[in-house]
Amino acid sequence: MAVNTNDLLFEDACFHPPPCADNAFELSQYAAQTRYPGDWEPVTEADVGAAIALAERVLAWAEGQIGNPPL
């Protein structure tokens, strides 16, 4: 059985990730596509909208974990 290292990191830090954290790895594909040239599938507007919504959910969860620290 494969071990998800993100699960271990969250467990060690006493965080309880939201369900969307399981899909957050999908955001990495966009970083790779913009950084490395290649024959990538085109990104549709629906893909963009889904990625933004996922990123917003992950960010909202992370901000809730750390509170609102002073700048």
SULMO-V154713 format. One record per backbone hydrogen bond with DSSP energy under -0.5 kcal/mol. NH is the residue of the N-H (numbers start at 0). CO is the residue of the C=O. E is the energy in kcal/mol with one decimal. If there is no record, write none. Layout:
NH/CO/E
NH/CO/E
This chain:
3/1/-0.5
4/2/-0.8
6/3/-0.6
7/3/-1.5
8/4/-2.4
9/5/-2.6
10/6/-2.5
11/7/-2.8
12/8/-1.8
13/10/-1.2
14/9/-2.7
16/14/-0.6
20/17/-1.9
21/18/-1.4
22/19/-1.2
23/19/-0.6
23/20/-0.7
25/22/-1.9
26/23/-1.8
27/24/-1.4
28/24/-0.5
28/25/-0.8
29/25/-0.5
29/26/-0.8
30/26/-1.1
31/27/-2.3
32/28/-2.3
33/29/-1.8
34/30/-1.6
35/31/-2.9
36/34/-0.5
39/37/-1.3
43/41/-0.6
47/43/-2.3
48/44/-2.6
49/45/-2.4
50/46/-2.6
51/47/-2.6
52/48/-2.3
53/49/-2.4
54/50/-2.6
55/51/-2.5
56/52/-2.0
57/53/-2.5
58/54/-2.7
59/55/-2.5
60/56/-2.1
61/57/-2.5
62/58/-2.9
63/59/-1.9
64/60/-1.6
65/61/-1.8
66/62/-1.5
